[in-house]
Amino acid sequence: MSKLLTIAIPTYNRAELLDKQLTWLARAIKGFESDCEILVSDNCSTDHTQEIIKKWQNQLHNIAFKSHKHPENLGVMRNIMYCLNSAETQYVWAIGDDDPIQERAIAYVINKIKQQQNLSLLFLNFSGRNKITGLPVYPPTIIGNRWFDADCEDGCRDGKEVFEHCFAKSVGAVIFLTASIYRTDLVKRALQHWPDAAENWISLAYLAGYCAAHGDVIVTKENYLECVVGVSYWQKEPKAALLMQYKHIPEVILKLQECGYSKQFCRQMLLRNSKEVDVKVFLGALRRWPVSAIKTVVPFVALVGLSVFDVMAFKEMRFAETHEPSIQEVRTSTNSRRSPAKSTTKIKS
């Protein structure tokens, strides 16, 4: 791994957007050509995406520029996973072909990678904007249009602790592809541990959590890009809401527990997710796909019930620990009970 960073762009039938993103990249990458590689993964596009790729390969001849066209459409998540698995540099940054990114972002990322020896994950903060209305959009748990509210640019805090804070605040933040830069060996290892990650639309949260558990994490104070809300690929799927709320998020939480996150944290996150699910989503799915809806929700209900039991048991254990008398208190109590008996005992001559 001689180079530092692969900048990968998964794309499908959006030649104009890809051209615009590569125009940004050509400007932003100046001065860092020797540190970076470019990879475009074409998910079997039928438009003129290949012409755009060839155009920019000719213009960016002074930088390693790879491209791959899949023989068939793999789906969005598999195309993303292909990008992550194909990187041969120390870090990999997969970006959406339509996400507005500031030109200073590449310089910041490269400099942080060079400064932080044990960096495993870097989150670039971002703002949100509704594509239709143009108005700012951000999670209700965040104050201001800055989706990560953690400031951790020195990488000194515990990586798992930083990720837990970010995940608890906003699942949407940790699954925003363009905001995440992964250490390549770690993200590849995470994908080996979960070969079916591409079947889960929230699996990027697992990848981030896995990386965070094995090194330092940086979350930027300033915004470096924008998330255009309302155009996500999964929103076009008819069963998207049902699967996201009742299956994909719980599945990711369980995977986080497998890679070292505490049972207490994971159970608390499962309970929080259960409070945020929309019952109307289930009822609507029940009318349209009764068998599928029931098969999806029954395991979810069982998991929530188990989480309630575990959390209550943990609280009772903690209560018992905090109210358990110390050794000194036990000795004092024992001595105080014995003292009257000694005072009434007659001494034999």
Disulfide bonds with the S-S distance in Angstrom:
none
